[in-house]
């Protein structure tokens, strides 16, 4: 189990703007980790979306090929009758 404690901080926009002006280093530290976590999260989301799109593209391609093959076989059988 983690040995650290967490606190929920709630700031208004006015408070954040004042903090940025008066305590720039603390403000940057506060948001530095958040931006890094957001970047990593969005990168994982994008990679996951690309992976899902690739799977979907493969499945669509397989269905289209199956339908095309079925049509070609159906057309060929009708042609010789």
Secondary structure, DSSP 8 states (H G I E B T S, - for coil): ------------HHHHHHHHHH-HHHHHHHHHHHHHHHHHHHHHHHHHHHHHHHHHHHHHHHHHHHHHHHHHHHHHHHHT-
